[in-house]
Amino acid sequence: MTIALYYWPTPNGHKITIALEELDLPYEVKLVNIGKGDQFAPDFLKIAPNNRMPAIVDPDGPDGEPIPIFESGAILQYLARKTGKLYGRTERERVAVDQWLMWQMGGVGPMAGQAHHFLKYAPQMDPPQVLPYAQERYRKEVGRLYGVLDRQLQGREFVAGDSLSIADIAIWPWAMGWEGQQQTLDDKPDLARWLKALGARPAFQKGRAVAAEARQPTMDKQAMETLFKR
């Protein structure tokens, strides 16, 4: 049965398209243009009350009835439990996956998101908001987190075990934005290796390409007003 995916091509959106591709689950994309305010539509808020995408509706829920799910981490956990894949084979392995999934949700995602905001978007606002303290604060914290990740990947092919997991899938789309976050990989060889290896997987390539043409390289004033002031 086809899963409805409410999506826009962002790192959090890419988490779910990559997972669905890796799991070979059928899905239908329903674009939520966050620059135009689609995330505030009443029908979408019934599925995702925090007015954030991605979200899914699985017509084949745990009791055979449809289930809506918001929050990318919760969606990844649900899909992994549903299929019995990408979540380790033992409870010890699942704990490791959960640790690194939560590390992404509470660390890399928010910190890299703030870095993007203050380094790229805030200076383009009207009037421009160039805040050196905020820029340096989030630039340095993202660098610290990527150092943690590089050390974790020493001698490892994957983040949380000996096989691909939802932890890898959650972290990769954000870490792929390292250049926009003003980071370097020169001192992080294991992170660089991991990014390249996962990027070569067909499911990662296909998932990241979903509706890529919909996202514009620059954000207009109205989109920034919608995203950052509403």
BAFI-3210 file (N, C-alpha, C; in Angstrom, 3 decimals, decimal comma, padded with zeros to 6 digits):
// residues 230
n [1|2|3|4|5|6|7|8|9|10|11|12|13|14|15|16|17|18|19|20|21|22|23|24|25|26|27|28|29|30|31|32|33|34|35|36|37|38|39|40|41|42|43|44|45|46|47|48|49|50|51|52|53|54|55|56|57|58|59|60|61|62|63|64|65|66|67|68|69|70|71|72|73|74|75|76|77|78|79|80|81|82|83|84|85|86|87|88|89|90|91|92|93|94|95|96|97|98|99|100|101|102|103|104|105|106|107|108|109|110|111|112|113|114|115|116|117|118|119|120|121|122|123|124|125|126|127|128|129|130|131|132|133|134|135|136|137|138|139|140|141|142|143|144|145|146|147|148|149|150|151|152|153|154|155|156|157|158|159|160|161|162|163|164|165|166|167|168|169|170|171|172|173|174|175|176|177|178|179|180|181|182|183|184|185|186|187|188|189|190|191|192|193|194|195|196|197|198|199|200|201|202|203|204|205|206|207|208|209|210|211|212|213|214|215|216|217|218|219|220|221|222|223|224|225|226|227|228|229|230]
n.u [000,845|000,478|002,421|001,680|003,642|004,432|006,201|009,206|012,105|014,449|017,041|015,730|013,502|014,804|015,755|013,565|012,777|015,094|015,140|012,736|013,382|015,604|014,298|012,594|009,882|006,656|005,697|003,961|004,575|003,661|003,885|004,929|005,127|007,210|008,086|005,961|004,082|002,562|002,683|001,086|-001,479|-004,812|-005,553|-003,059|-002,099|-003,628|-002,333|000,311|000,750|002,665|003,301|005,408|007,240|008,948|006,046|004,072|001,442|000,484|-001,353|-001,591|-001,516|-000,384|-002,584|-003,898|-005,265|-005,225|-002,419|-001,236|001,924|004,197|007,333|010,578|012,411|010,732|009,262|011,247|011,906|009,460|009,146|011,346|010,735|008,383|009,199|011,254|013,861|016,987|017,489|019,153|019,894|019,666|018,715|020,747|022,029|019,950|019,724|022,128|021,653|019,466|020,716|022,440|020,650|019,101|021,132|021,519|018,963|018,786|021,142|023,012|021,063|019,486|021,669|023,182|021,153|020,736|023,232|023,139|021,070|022,042|024,413|023,783|021,038|020,085|021,793|020,668|018,258|015,752|015,869|019,390|020,726|023,471|025,216|027,842|028,517|026,508|026,940|029,547|029,186|027,411|028,758|031,094|030,008|028,812|031,138|032,365|030,553|030,799|033,385|033,055|031,518|033,337|035,296|033,765|033,382|035,816|037,450|035,024|032,328|029,755|027,615|026,404|026,870|027,480|026,132|024,079|021,914|018,971|020,112|022,405|021,052|019,614|021,604|023,247|022,036|022,147|024,866|025,929|025,696|027,949|029,694|028,117|027,715|030,053|032,285|035,133|036,522|039,054|040,441|038,965|038,911|037,545|034,867|034,606|035,069|032,869|030,671|031,033|030,861|028,225|026,868|027,219|025,443|022,641|019,995|020,314|021,086|018,813|016,812|017,642|017,303|014,617|012,149|014,031|014,265|012,376|013,245|014,566|017,710|018,161|016,427|013,429|012,154|009,528|009,343|011,251|010,039|007,814|008,987|010,634|009,428|006,843]
n.v [-001,185|002,239|004,765|008,006|010,798|013,769|016,471|018,391|019,371|019,248|018,775|017,337|016,369|014,766|012,696|010,965|010,268|008,937|006,802|005,483|004,719|003,025|001,032|000,131|000,806|001,628|004,948|008,091|011,327|014,323|017,529|020,024|023,185|025,021|027,609|029,012|028,719|026,388|024,625|025,564|025,033|024,012|021,262|020,017|020,554|018,887|016,514|017,093|018,761|020,544|022,173|021,465|019,893|016,766|014,623|011,676|009,575|006,452|004,069|001,510|000,952|000,071|-001,372|-002,068|000,097|003,472|005,575|008,659|010,326|012,561|014,392|013,739|011,886|010,180|009,129|007,704|005,757|004,431|003,386|001,687|-000,145|-001,177|-002,567|-004,135|-003,576|-001,780|-001,157|-002,516|-005,764|-006,740|-005,897|-004,415|-003,388|-001,843|000,094|001,455|002,515|004,194|006,026|007,492|008,418|010,139|011,885|013,150|014,357|016,050|017,459|017,732|018,401|020,708|022,474|022,705|023,700|026,218|027,307|027,461|029,332|031,741|032,177|032,154|032,934|035,001|037,266|038,054|039,156|041,765|044,478|043,584|040,999|040,603|038,834|038,433|037,039|035,013|033,683|032,665|031,144|029,016|027,986|026,980|025,069|023,231|022,332|021,089|018,973|017,554|016,701|014,871|012,984|012,184|010,899|008,797|007,334|006,237|003,450|002,301|001,377|002,243|004,370|003,402|000,686|-002,474|-002,346|-000,516|001,968|003,647|005,720|006,508|007,374|009,532|011,363|011,854|013,578|016,118|016,420|016,464|019,046|020,448|022,348|024,671|025,206|026,217|024,548|022,287|019,378|018,540|017,780|015,649|012,826|010,359|011,020|012,273|010,079|008,450|010,068|010,121|007,386|006,649|008,417|007,265|005,217|003,877|004,317|006,514|008,460|008,553|009,213|011,736|013,184|013,592|015,730|017,772|019,893|021,678|023,248|026,390|028,036|030,459|032,363|034,150|037,350|037,090|034,355|034,110|035,678|034,097|031,715|032,491|034,436|033,902]
n.w [000,000|-000,736|000,714|001,797|001,405|002,827|001,885|001,339|-000,489|001,583|004,107|006,240|004,888|003,001|004,580|004,816|002,200|001,383|003,222|002,523|-000,073|000,409|001,821|-000,056|-000,252|-001,446|-002,298|-002,369|-003,325|-001,803|-002,253|-000,001|000,020|001,674|001,528|000,552|002,458|002,728|004,825|006,792|006,162|006,929|006,505|006,369|008,920|010,459|010,197|010,803|013,440|014,369|012,316|010,511|007,942|007,253|006,907|007,203|005,927|006,569|005,004|005,852|008,773|012,184|013,242|011,030|010,151|008,776|009,624|010,726|010,845|012,254|012,568|011,761|012,893|014,365|012,254|010,871|012,821|012,987|010,356|010,268|012,319|011,265|009,004|009,927|009,345|008,975|011,629|013,331|014,796|017,335|020,737|021,940|019,677|018,661|020,642|020,244|017,688|018,266|020,003|018,292|016,442|018,053|018,702|016,277|015,938|018,164|018,068|015,583|013,582|014,630|015,261|012,865|011,301|012,483|011,950|009,132|008,964|010,196|008,823|006,108|005,471|007,272|006,721|004,316|004,854|005,282|007,198|006,582|008,640|010,136|012,272|014,057|016,483|016,711|014,280|014,624|016,921|016,147|013,955|015,160|016,930|015,200|013,946|016,146|016,604|014,199|014,508|016,614|015,234|013,240|014,791|015,808|013,507|012,923|011,769|011,226|009,107|009,195|011,217|013,620|014,001|012,333|009,992|007,636|008,995|010,322|011,678|010,235|007,953|008,942|009,698|007,463|005,330|006,518|007,191|004,674|003,927|004,697|003,568|003,188|005,814|006,533|007,113|007,356|005,865|005,874|008,146|008,936|007,980|008,111|008,292|005,805|004,120|004,769|004,034|001,252|000,591|001,355|-000,275|-002,716|-002,837|-004,522|-003,507|-001,821|-003,649|-005,297|-003,439|-002,536|-004,806|-005,197|-006,244|-006,467|-008,162|-007,340|-005,305|-004,888|-005,622|-004,326|-001,830|-001,878|-000,661|000,350|000,895|002,942|004,892|005,430|006,374|008,547|010,101|010,678]
ca.u [000,000|001,313|002,534|001,642|004,748|004,321|007,647|009,879|013,490|015,348|017,667|014,759|012,733|015,642|015,825|012,455|012,837|016,187|014,697|011,733|014,084|016,384|013,360|011,826|008,466|005,997|005,243|003,500|005,026|002,744|004,780|004,534|006,022|007,347|008,295|004,660|003,215|001,701|002,749|000,065|-002,809|-005,537|-005,489|-001,734|-001,953|-004,266|-001,333|001,546|000,299|003,777|003,489|006,701|007,337|008,064|005,060|003,558|000,242|000,598|-002,701|-001,516|-000,941|-000,161|-003,817|-004,549|-005,913|-004,252|-001,787|-000,406|003,103|005,068|008,683|011,359|012,969|009,650|008,933|012,304|011,740|008,263|009,405|012,289|009,999|007,386|009,840|012,275|015,136|017,689|017,376|019,927|019,310|019,516|018,365|021,964|022,230|018,902|020,090|023,168|021,001|018,678|021,621|022,941|019,484|018,790|022,248|021,213|017,745|018,989|022,406|023,404|019,974|019,262|022,860|023,466|020,077|021,022|024,390|022,631|020,251|022,808|025,483|023,277|019,745|019,948|022,384|019,858|016,975|015,557|017,273|020,312|021,062|024,799|025,437|029,080|028,511|025,677|027,614|030,676|028,655|026,876|029,828|031,976|029,303|028,708|032,461|032,570|029,733|031,387|034,548|032,526|031,117|034,546|035,915|032,904|033,500|037,148|037,387|033,641|031,686|028,493|027,675|025,908|026,985|028,154|025,243|023,365|020,756|018,282|021,001|023,153|020,125|019,239|022,739|023,892|021,579|022,614|026,320|026,257|025,693|029,075|030,285|027,260|027,860|031,415|033,112|036,162|036,697|040,479|040,864|037,932|038,956|036,551|033,591|034,630|034,909|031,487|029,793|031,200|030,381|026,762|026,407|027,306|024,362|021,547|018,837|020,641|021,049|017,433|016,061|018,019|016,899|013,166|011,678|015,152|014,075|011,406|013,915|015,312|019,016|018,052|015,101|012,947|011,773|008,283|009,622|011,924|009,031|006,981|009,746|011,340|008,702|005,440]
ca.v [000,000|003,413|005,734|009,415|011,533|015,231|016,603|019,437|018,899|019,760|017,628|016,505|015,657|013,741|011,529|010,033|009,706|007,959|005,601|004,779|004,084|001,905|-000,012|-000,257|000,969|002,545|006,192|009,164|012,613|015,453|018,632|021,041|024,298|025,747|029,020|029,615|028,580|025,199|023,913|026,122|024,670|023,235|019,815|019,529|020,646|017,705|015,445|017,587|019,944|021,471|022,844|021,154|018,653|015,820|013,823|010,606|008,829|005,060|003,486|000,193|001,193|-001,098|-002,137|-002,176|001,364|004,527|006,274|009,816|010,463|013,701|014,361|012,846|010,788|009,238|008,449|006,721|004,644|003,695|002,615|000,622|-001,179|-001,762|-003,470|-004,960|-003,296|-000,516|-000,856|-003,478|-007,095|-007,035|-004,719|-003,627|-002,661|-000,826|001,188|002,229|003,276|005,259|007,058|008,344|009,095|011,258|012,828|013,971|015,127|017,081|018,137|018,145|019,076|022,075|023,327|023,002|024,568|027,576|027,783|027,881|030,531|032,950|032,384|032,332|033,591|036,248|038,427|038,436|039,687|043,204|044,801|042,455|040,646|039,990|038,715|037,652|036,096|033,862|032,954|031,904|030,173|027,824|027,416|026,202|023,920|022,233|021,748|020,154|017,783|016,764|016,045|013,709|012,009|011,658|009,936|007,620|006,588|005,645|001,994|001,868|001,701|002,908|005,126|002,750|-000,762|-002,997|-002,258|000,753|002,111|004,932|006,758|007,006|008,069|010,805|012,281|012,126|014,759|017,338|016,519|016,781|020,500|020,968|023,550|025,800|025,452|026,742|023,555|021,650|017,944|018,243|017,115|014,662|011,882|009,289|011,623|012,461|008,753|007,994|010,869|009,683|006,008|006,639|009,151|006,403|004,228|004,322|004,820|007,858|009,350|008,708|009,915|013,141|013,831|013,761|017,122|018,698|021,076|022,579|024,129|027,419|028,285|031,623|032,507|035,515|038,018|036,539|033,039|034,304|036,151|032,944|030,729|032,954|035,433|033,530]
ca.w [000,000|-000,965|001,788|001,394|001,998|002,765|001,695|000,588|-000,594|002,614|004,776|006,953|003,881|002,384|005,464|004,609|000,847|001,355|003,945|001,725|-001,187|000,940|002,247|-001,240|000,052|-002,383|-001,687|-003,237|-002,794|-001,767|-001,959|000,975|-000,287|002,936|001,233|000,264|003,622|002,671|006,109|007,688|005,660|007,944|006,260|006,738|010,374|011,054|010,145|011,427|014,186|014,605|011,024|009,925|007,213|006,581|007,620|006,348|006,291|006,127|005,004|006,482|010,088|013,038|013,433|009,726|009,846|008,447|010,742|010,366|011,697|011,994|013,131|010,908|013,665|014,659|010,998|010,624|013,758|012,592|009,134|010,603|013,064|010,380|008,054|010,561|008,686|009,264|013,056|014,092|014,958|018,757|021,529|022,092|018,425|018,545|021,546|019,559|016,621|018,885|020,520|017,216|015,872|018,941|018,548|015,106|016,148|019,159|017,881|014,233|012,871|015,110|015,201|011,460|010,833|012,937|011,187|007,820|009,098|010,500|007,844|004,741|005,299|008,030|006,031|003,162|005,303|005,123|006,902|006,782|010,016|010,190|013,712|014,169|017,611|016,358|013,208|015,174|017,888|015,491|013,133|016,032|017,478|014,125|013,814|017,261|016,363|013,120|015,091|017,322|014,231|012,604|015,716|015,866|012,256|012,767|011,727|011,061|007,840|009,498|012,463|014,834|013,947|011,150|008,831|007,477|009,879|010,237|012,208|009,075|007,060|009,560|009,797|006,175|004,583|007,180|007,073|003,287|003,783|005,478|002,967|003,513|007,248|006,641|007,772|006,546|006,065|005,768|009,373|009,259|006,856|008,206|007,922|004,359|003,511|005,007|003,179|-000,136|000,442|001,373|-001,441|-003,892|-002,807|-005,401|-002,764|-001,341|-004,804|-005,741|-002,402|-002,492|-006,057|-005,267|-006,337|-006,263|-008,998|-006,717|-004,343|-005,579|-005,003|-003,450|-001,237|-002,021|000,579|000,865|001,467|004,219|005,833|005,783|007,108|009,723|010,890|010,895]
c.u [000,883|001,251|002,475|002,742|004,574|005,737|008,017|011,363|014,450|016,039|016,678|013,854|013,525|015,788|014,768|012,470|013,954|015,771|013,695|012,377|014,898|015,486|012,500|010,317|007,836|005,495|004,851|003,876|003,929|003,571|004,146|005,523|006,134|007,628|007,011|003,667|002,292|001,651|001,730|-001,357|-003,527|-005,457|-004,126|-001,548|-002,651|-003,294|-000,096|001,230|001,400|004,137|004,909|006,567|008,730|007,040|004,626|002,178|000,417|-000,797|-002,756|-000,822|-000,850|-001,393|-004,588|-005,287|-004,860|-003,695|-000,974|000,759|003,862|006,337|009,509|011,953|011,929|009,250|009,972|012,164|010,544|008,535|010,356|011,591|009,023|008,000|010,828|013,651|015,700|017,676|018,165|019,177|019,047|019,134|019,578|022,227|021,186|019,178|021,152|022,570|020,227|019,569|022,034|021,820|019,127|019,891|022,015|020,026|017,973|020,237|022,628|022,289|019,757|020,484|023,220|022,392|020,298|022,240|023,958|021,889|021,120|023,916|024,945|022,049|019,638|020,600|021,584|018,534|016,933|015,041|018,183|020,640|022,391|025,235|026,670|029,074|027,712|026,345|028,733|030,200|028,207|027,890|030,721|031,279|029,114|030,057|032,763|031,811|030,313|032,691|034,155|032,181|032,329|035,214|035,088|033,090|034,882|037,042|035,995|033,125|030,418|028,543|027,403|026,001|027,662|027,263|024,559|022,155|020,100|019,119|021,839|022,266|019,728|020,371|023,207|023,361|022,031|024,113|026,754|026,277|026,874|029,674|029,454|027,300|029,267|032,319|034,206|036,194|038,171|040,994|039,860|037,865|037,902|035,150|033,519|034,419|033,469|030,502|029,846|030,614|028,858|026,203|026,456|026,193|023,198|020,360|019,089|020,568|019,611|016,613|016,374|017,548|015,400|012,810|012,798|014,958|013,133|012,065|014,808|016,645|019,026|016,609|014,643|012,442|010,520|008,503|010,313|010,961|008,193|007,726|010,219|010,563|007,258|005,332]
c.v [001,239|004,390|007,141|010,153|013,022|015,775|017,903|019,063|019,642|018,565|016,740|015,744|014,521|012,506|010,486|009,460|008,671|006,675|004,804|004,082|002,886|000,726|-000,528|-000,238|001,929|003,790|007,190|010,484|013,652|016,661|019,632|022,193|025,202|027,233|029,762|029,440|027,378|024,462|024,426|025,784|023,780|021,730|019,241|019,550|019,491|016,534|015,832|018,859|020,945|022,253|022,708|019,883|018,064|015,214|012,727|010,190|007,434|004,445|002,124|000,329|-000,063|-001,973|-002,297|-000,925|002,418|005,189|007,455|009,930|011,715|013,544|013,284|011,665|009,733|008,457|007,371|005,511|003,784|002,815|001,456|-000,503|-001,909|-002,838|-004,440|-004,755|-001,961|-000,152|-001,835|-004,782|-007,458|-005,760|-003,828|-002,791|-001,562|000,356|002,070|003,078|004,451|006,383|008,030|009,024|010,311|012,320|013,732|014,893|016,292|017,919|018,639|018,893|020,506|022,984|023,683|023,898|026,019|028,158|028,267|029,214|031,786|033,223|032,730|033,222|034,935|037,437|038,898|039,076|041,203|043,783|043,602|042,253|039,891|039,995|037,839|036,652|034,845|033,027|032,080|030,828|028,899|027,182|026,506|024,965|022,837|021,555|020,752|018,854|016,919|016,096|014,793|012,604|011,385|010,624|008,671|006,729|005,989|004,127|001,438|002,265|002,500|003,492|004,261|001,232|-001,196|-003,009|-000,894|000,796|003,462|006,047|007,361|007,869|009,432|011,822|012,751|013,375|016,073|017,505|016,820|018,290|021,178|022,238|024,792|026,164|025,965|025,841|023,069|020,163|017,556|017,487|016,048|013,605|010,794|009,793|011,807|011,133|008,267|008,757|010,377|008,286|005,945|007,357|008,347|005,351|004,726|004,905|006,224|008,854|009,615|009,494|011,390|013,899|014,121|015,249|018,141|019,993|022,096|023,583|025,105|027,688|029,498|031,772|033,953|036,055|037,406|035,186|033,181|034,816|034,976|031,986|031,231|033,922|035,068|032,516]
c.w [000,000|000,206|001,206|002,147|001,755|002,910|001,008|000,586|000,337|003,263|005,529|005,990|003,266|003,264|005,073|003,205|000,753|002,058|003,124|000,532|-000,715|001,315|001,103|-000,951|-000,949|-001,662|-002,760|-002,593|-002,907|-001,316|-000,984|000,794|000,930|002,718|000,939|001,402|003,590|004,007|007,111|007,239|006,677|007,733|006,636|008,250|011,096|011,116|010,937|012,203|014,495|013,350|010,461|009,087|007,504|007,529|006,656|006,827|005,697|006,164|005,675|007,827|010,926|013,244|012,131|009,304|009,527|009,706|010,207|011,340|011,285|012,824|012,415|011,674|013,987|013,406|010,699|011,547|013,370|011,373|009,405|011,369|012,146|009,488|008,701|009,953|009,168|010,747|013,911|014,270|016,415|019,496|021,737|020,840|018,254|019,461|020,890|018,447|017,207|019,414|019,422|016,463|016,729|018,887|017,345|015,383|017,116|018,951|016,469|013,511|013,344|014,958|013,759|010,874|011,240|012,201|009,811|007,930|009,260|009,489|006,459|004,667|006,022|007,336|004,818|003,557|005,139|006,445|007,165|008,261|010,012|011,656|013,955|015,327|017,260|015,264|013,761|016,135|017,189|014,556|013,986|016,581|016,424|013,915|014,923|017,030|015,250|013,562|015,856|016,318|013,554|013,504|015,820|014,637|012,031|012,842|011,544|009,683|008,055|010,915|013,692|014,807|012,667|009,916|008,806|008,398|009,656|010,849|011,086|008,190|007,625|009,504|008,426|005,459|005,204|007,011|005,645|003,038|004,460|004,879|003,292|004,981|007,578|007,475|006,822|006,867|006,020|006,985|009,822|008,149|006,917|007,900|006,411|003,633|003,602|004,128|001,737|-000,350|000,431|000,156|-002,723|-003,932|-003,665|-004,649|-002,230|-002,490|-005,245|-004,718|-002,366|-003,728|-006,137|-005,204|-006,117|-007,038|-008,355|-005,786|-005,091|-004,866|-004,082|-002,994|-001,364|-000,680|001,185|001,516|002,817|005,283|006,338|006,700|008,475|010,587|011,154|012,017]
res [m|t|i|a|l|y|y|w|p|t|p|n|g|h|k|i|t|i|a|l|e|e|l|d|l|p|y|e|v|k|l|v|n|i|g|k|g|d|q|f|a|p|d|f|l|k|i|a|p|n|n|r|m|p|a|i|v|d|p|d|g|p|d|g|e|p|i|p|i|f|e|s|g|a|i|l|q|y|l|a|r|k|t|g|k|l|y|g|r|t|e|r|e|r|v|a|v|d|q|w|l|m|w|q|m|g|g|v|g|p|m|a|g|q|a|h|h|f|l|k|y|a|p|q|m|d|p|p|q|v|l|p|y|a|q|e|r|y|r|k|e|v|g|r|l|y|g|v|l|d|r|q|l|q|g|r|e|f|v|a|g|d|s|l|s|i|a|d|i|a|i|w|p|w|a|m|g|w|e|g|q|q|q|t|l|d|d|k|p|d|l|a|r|w|l|k|a|l|g|a|r|p|a|f|q|k|g|r|a|v|a|a|e|a|r|q|p|t|m|d|k|q|a|m|e|t|l|f|k|r]
***
